[in-house]
Amino acid sequence: MMKKTRFACLLLACALLFTGCMAAPPDSLIRGGTDGQSLISASTAELTPASRSVALYFRYGNSAYLAPEERLIQVQRNESLEKALVQALIDGPSAAAPALTPLFPAGTEVLAVTTQDDTLFITFNDAFLGRYADEPGDAAIGEWRTEGPMRRQLCLDSLAAALTEAGLCVQVQVLVYQGAGKSTSMRLQKGFLNRTSDDTLLPPLTRREDCLLTPYRTASLLLSAWMAQDWASLYDLTAQEGAFPRPSEQTAADVFAASQVLTGFSLSPGTVSYDGQTAVFSAEFTLQGTGRDDTMSGYPLTLIREGGLWKMDYGRLLGMMQSR
């Protein structure tokens, strides 16, 4: 009898202990400390976000190219890296990248990001379909006949470029939620590009290399600016802090204008250094001479990386422009 009583008491104690454990807050974790046990909240808002270095692609000035800004983005514990990266693209380039311009219309929000196989599905609100702040109501007016479609295509390309470079997908499918009353497909339509009623569905986005400002395209833009005597664009393609720091834009423009006149050029494919910080090309120039043009072959054109962008040292540029 005594043994049965002790066994019943033991069962009762275990039951009370189990009940006490079940009464603990379900959203809390118990951590042992030097002064006993303490409760810590598992609320995601209170957890430290993770940092991730990514390449975010934005438009380079007013050009038809995308260029990267290398940035650390914060990924909250309750969100995916994919969504944090898309949000960073919507937010636009940082103040440290003044040569880059944003590509999403004001008010754009990312509502959801999901993955199926190799495809990343991104759902935006209907502000994604809206006009840009500087875009006229009539999209067929003047330069906007080409500017609007190009800007929107670059916006799409920036998504594919950043997400594929981060290794997060192979292709991107853009969806737009326009409200519960809309019966049309959420998939992006071709009319989005030129603001028409064309309801042809656009295919999933893949990485498009010909819109990225690679070292080769940067070197080509630099030589094209020299040939067109576009000193403002040439100045933007020079490094702020190289071996020979560049002067003010006006001073540089005066020096550029006094240099030789470039009438033609060609470039080798070039090579990028092992550390990815320099790129070198073999250039051939045709320079305006007295009576006939002069040709210079095998000139080593060197670019350096500055803030994620390819630039040319100001001193090296002057040496090239004043070479004989």
C-alpha positions as CSV (number, residue, x, y, z in Angstrom):
1,M,0.0,0.0,0.0
2,M,2.8,2.3,0.9
3,K,4.5,1.7,-2.5
4,K,1.3,2.4,-4.4
5,T,0.9,5.7,-2.5
6,R,4.5,6.8,-3.3
7,F,4.0,5.8,-7.0
8,A,0.8,7.9,-7.2
9,C,2.5,10.9,-5.7
10,L,5.3,10.6,-8.2
11,L,2.8,10.5,-11.1
12,L,1.1,13.6,-9.7
13,A,4.4,15.5,-9.4
14,C,5.3,14.6,-13.0
15,A,1.9,15.8,-14.2
16,L,2.3,19.1,-12.4
17,L,5.7,19.5,-13.9
18,F,4.5,18.8,-17.5
19,T,1.6,21.2,-17.0
20,G,4.0,23.9,-15.9
21,C,6.1,23.4,-19.0
22,M,3.1,23.7,-21.3
23,A,2.1,27.0,-19.7
24,A,5.3,28.7,-20.8
25,P,4.9,31.4,-23.5
26,P,5.0,29.7,-26.9
27,D,6.8,32.7,-28.5
28,S,9.7,32.6,-26.0
29,L,12.9,30.8,-25.7
30,I,14.6,29.8,-22.4
31,R,18.3,30.4,-22.1
32,G,20.5,29.5,-19.2
33,G,22.5,32.4,-17.7
34,T,25.0,32.9,-14.9
35,D,22.2,33.9,-12.6
36,G,19.7,31.2,-13.5
37,Q,17.2,31.0,-16.3
38,S,15.8,34.0,-18.1
39,L,13.2,34.4,-20.9
40,I,14.2,36.1,-24.2
41,S,11.6,37.1,-26.8
42,A,11.7,35.3,-30.2
43,S,9.9,38.3,-31.8
44,T,11.6,38.7,-35.3
45,A,11.5,42.5,-34.8
46,E,13.9,42.2,-31.9
47,L,16.4,40.0,-33.7
48,T,19.5,41.4,-35.2
49,P,19.3,41.6,-39.1
50,A,21.9,39.8,-41.2
51,S,24.1,41.8,-43.6
52,R,24.8,40.6,-47.1
53,S,27.0,42.2,-49.7
54,V,25.3,42.4,-53.1
55,A,25.7,44.1,-56.5
56,L,22.7,46.4,-57.1
57,Y,22.2,47.5,-60.7
58,F,20.9,51.0,-61.5
59,R,21.0,53.2,-64.6
60,Y,24.3,54.8,-65.4
61,G,23.4,58.5,-65.7
62,N,21.1,58.9,-68.7
63,S,22.7,56.2,-70.7
64,A,21.3,52.9,-72.0
65,Y,23.4,50.9,-69.5
66,L,23.2,49.5,-66.0
67,A,26.1,49.8,-63.6
68,P,26.5,48.1,-60.2
69,E,26.7,49.6,-56.8
70,E,28.3,47.2,-54.3
71,R,26.4,47.6,-51.0
72,L,25.7,45.8,-47.8
73,I,22.0,45.3,-47.3
74,Q,20.2,44.4,-44.1
75,V,18.0,41.3,-44.3
76,Q,15.5,41.0,-41.4
77,R,15.0,37.6,-39.9
78,N,11.4,37.6,-41.0
79,E,12.2,38.3,-44.7
80,S,14.1,36.6,-47.5
81,L,17.2,37.9,-49.1
82,E,15.4,38.0,-52.4
83,K,12.8,40.5,-51.1
84,A,15.4,42.6,-49.3
85,L,17.4,42.9,-52.6
86,V,14.3,43.9,-54.6
87,Q,13.4,46.5,-52.0
88,A,17.0,47.9,-52.2
89,L,16.5,48.3,-55.9
90,I,13.2,50.1,-55.4
91,D,14.9,52.4,-52.8
92,G,17.5,53.4,-55.4
93,P,21.2,54.1,-55.3
94,S,22.9,55.5,-52.2
95,A,24.4,59.0,-51.9
96,A,27.8,57.3,-52.4
97,A,26.9,56.5,-56.0
98,P,25.9,59.9,-57.6
99,A,26.5,58.7,-61.2
100,L,23.6,56.1,-60.8
101,T,19.9,56.9,-61.1
102,P,16.8,54.9,-59.8
103,L,14.5,53.1,-62.2
104,F,11.3,52.3,-60.3
105,P,8.2,54.6,-60.4
106,A,7.4,56.4,-57.2
107,G,5.1,54.4,-54.8
108,T,6.3,51.0,-56.1
109,E,6.0,48.3,-53.4
110,V,7.1,44.7,-53.5
111,L,4.2,42.7,-52.1
112,A,5.5,39.1,-52.4
113,V,8.5,37.1,-53.5
114,T,8.2,33.4,-54.1
115,T,10.4,30.7,-55.8
116,Q,9.3,27.8,-58.0
117,D,12.1,25.7,-59.4
118,D,14.6,28.2,-61.0
119,T,12.0,31.0,-61.4
120,L,11.6,33.8,-58.9
121,F,8.1,35.4,-58.9
122,I,7.9,39.0,-57.8
123,T,4.6,40.7,-57.1
124,F,4.4,44.5,-57.2
125,N,1.6,46.8,-56.5
126,D,0.0,48.7,-59.4
127,A,2.2,51.8,-58.8
128,F,4.8,49.7,-60.7
129,L,2.8,50.4,-63.9
130,G,2.6,54.2,-63.3
131,R,4.4,57.1,-64.9
132,Y,7.7,58.4,-63.8
133,A,7.8,61.7,-62.0
134,D,9.3,63.5,-65.1
135,E,7.3,61.6,-67.7
136,P,4.5,63.4,-69.6
137,G,1.0,62.1,-69.8
138,D,1.4,61.5,-73.5
139,A,4.2,58.9,-73.8
140,A,4.6,59.5,-77.5
141,I,5.9,63.1,-77.0
142,G,9.4,63.9,-78.2
143,E,12.2,61.9,-76.5
144,W,9.8,59.9,-74.4
145,R,8.9,57.8,-77.3
146,T,12.3,56.1,-76.7
147,E,13.1,57.2,-73.2
148,G,10.1,55.6,-71.6
149,P,10.5,52.1,-73.1
150,M,14.2,52.2,-72.5
151,R,13.8,53.2,-68.8
152,R,11.2,50.5,-68.2
153,Q,13.3,47.8,-69.9
154,L,16.3,48.8,-67.8
155,C,14.1,48.6,-64.7
156,L,13.3,45.0,-65.6
157,D,16.9,44.2,-66.5
158,S,18.1,45.5,-63.2
159,L,15.9,42.9,-61.4
160,A,17.3,40.1,-63.5
161,A,20.9,41.3,-63.3
162,A,21.0,41.7,-59.5
163,L,19.1,38.6,-58.6
164,T,21.0,36.3,-61.0
165,E,24.3,37.7,-59.9
166,A,23.4,37.0,-56.3
167,G,22.7,33.4,-57.4
168,L,19.1,33.5,-56.3
169,C,17.4,32.4,-59.5
170,V,17.8,31.7,-63.2
171,Q,14.9,33.8,-64.4
172,V,12.4,36.3,-63.0
173,Q,8.7,36.5,-63.6
174,V,7.1,39.9,-62.7
175,L,3.5,40.0,-61.5
176,V,1.4,43.1,-60.7
177,Y,-1.5,43.0,-58.3
178,Q,-4.1,45.6,-59.5
179,G,-6.8,44.9,-57.0
180,A,-9.4,42.2,-56.3
181,G,-11.8,43.5,-59.0
182,K,-9.3,43.0,-61.9
183,S,-9.8,40.0,-64.1
184,T,-6.7,40.4,-66.2
185,S,-3.6,38.3,-65.8
186,M,-1.2,39.5,-63.1
187,R,1.7,38.7,-65.5
188,L,3.4,41.8,-66.9
189,Q,2.2,42.7,-70.4
190,K,4.1,44.2,-73.3
191,G,2.1,47.4,-73.2
192,F,4.0,48.2,-69.9
193,L,7.1,49.2,-71.9
194,N,5.5,51.9,-74.0
195,R,2.3,52.5,-72.0
196,T,-0.1,51.0,-74.6
197,S,-2.9,48.5,-74.4
198,D,-0.9,45.6,-75.9
199,D,-1.8,42.7,-73.6
200,T,0.8,40.3,-75.0
201,L,2.4,38.6,-72.0
202,L,6.1,39.2,-71.5
203,P,8.3,36.1,-71.0
204,P,10.2,35.6,-67.8
205,L,13.3,37.9,-67.5
206,T,16.8,36.5,-68.0
207,R,20.1,38.2,-67.6
208,R,20.9,40.5,-70.5
209,E,24.6,41.2,-70.7
210,D,24.4,43.8,-73.5
211,C,22.9,46.4,-71.2
212,L,25.5,46.0,-68.5
213,L,28.4,48.6,-68.3
214,T,31.3,46.1,-68.5
215,P,34.9,47.3,-68.6
216,Y,34.9,47.0,-72.4
217,R,31.7,49.1,-72.8
218,T,33.2,51.7,-70.3
219,A,36.3,52.0,-72.4
220,S,34.2,52.4,-75.5
221,L,32.1,55.1,-73.9
222,L,35.2,56.9,-72.8
223,L,36.8,56.9,-76.2
224,S,33.4,57.9,-77.8
225,A,33.1,60.8,-75.4
226,W,36.6,61.9,-76.4
227,M,35.8,61.6,-80.1
228,A,32.5,63.5,-79.7
229,Q,34.2,66.1,-77.5
230,D,31.6,65.5,-74.8
231,W,33.8,66.7,-72.0
232,A,31.1,66.3,-69.3
233,S,30.7,62.6,-70.0
234,L,34.5,62.1,-70.3
235,Y,34.9,63.8,-66.9
236,D,32.4,61.5,-65.3
237,L,34.4,58.5,-66.5
238,T,37.6,59.6,-64.7
239,A,38.5,58.5,-61.2
240,Q,38.1,61.1,-58.4
241,E,41.1,59.7,-56.5
242,G,43.6,58.0,-58.7
243,A,47.4,58.4,-58.9
244,F,46.6,61.8,-60.4
245,P,43.5,63.2,-58.7
246,R,41.2,65.0,-61.1
247,P,40.7,68.8,-60.9
248,S,37.4,70.6,-61.2
249,E,35.2,69.8,-64.2
250,Q,35.8,73.2,-65.8
251,T,39.6,72.9,-65.5
252,A,39.5,69.3,-66.9
253,A,37.3,70.5,-69.8
254,D,39.8,73.2,-70.7
255,V,42.6,70.6,-70.7
256,F,40.5,68.1,-72.7
257,A,39.7,70.8,-75.3
258,A,43.4,71.6,-75.8
259,S,44.3,67.9,-76.5
260,Q,44.4,66.1,-79.8
261,V,41.2,65.3,-81.7
262,L,40.2,61.7,-81.9
263,T,38.6,60.7,-85.2
264,G,38.4,56.9,-84.8
265,F,39.4,54.0,-82.5
266,S,39.2,50.2,-82.0
267,L,39.7,48.1,-78.8
268,S,40.9,44.6,-78.0
269,P,38.6,42.5,-75.8
270,G,40.8,43.3,-72.9
271,T,41.6,41.5,-69.7
272,V,40.6,42.0,-66.1
273,S,43.2,41.6,-63.3
274,Y,43.1,38.6,-60.9
275,D,41.8,40.8,-58.1
276,G,39.1,42.4,-60.3
277,Q,40.3,46.0,-59.7
278,T,41.9,46.8,-63.1
279,A,41.2,46.1,-66.7
280,V,43.6,46.7,-69.6
281,F,42.9,47.0,-73.3
282,S,45.0,47.4,-76.4
283,A,43.7,50.5,-78.2
284,E,44.2,51.8,-81.7
285,F,43.6,55.5,-82.3
286,T,43.2,57.7,-85.3
287,L,44.2,61.2,-84.4
288,Q,43.7,64.3,-86.5
289,G,47.0,65.5,-87.8
290,T,48.3,68.2,-90.1
291,G,47.4,67.3,-93.6
292,R,46.7,63.6,-92.7
293,D,45.4,61.6,-89.8
294,D,47.9,59.8,-87.6
295,T,47.4,56.3,-86.3
296,M,48.7,54.9,-82.9
297,S,48.5,51.2,-82.3
298,G,48.9,49.0,-79.2
299,Y,48.2,51.8,-76.7
300,P,47.5,50.2,-73.2
301,L,44.3,51.7,-72.0
302,T,43.9,50.9,-68.3
303,L,40.7,51.2,-66.2
304,I,40.4,51.0,-62.4
305,R,37.4,50.3,-60.2
306,E,36.1,53.1,-58.1
307,G,32.9,52.5,-56.0
308,G,32.0,49.6,-58.2
309,L,32.3,51.5,-61.4
310,W,35.0,51.4,-64.0
311,K,37.0,54.7,-64.4
312,M,40.2,55.9,-65.9
313,D,42.9,57.7,-63.9
314,Y,42.9,61.3,-64.8
315,G,46.7,61.4,-65.3
316,R,46.6,58.3,-67.5
317,L,43.8,59.8,-69.6
318,L,45.8,63.0,-70.2
319,G,48.8,60.9,-71.2
320,M,46.6,59.1,-73.7
321,M,45.0,62.3,-75.1
322,Q,48.3,64.1,-75.4
323,S,50.3,61.1,-76.8
324,R,52.2,61.5,-80.1
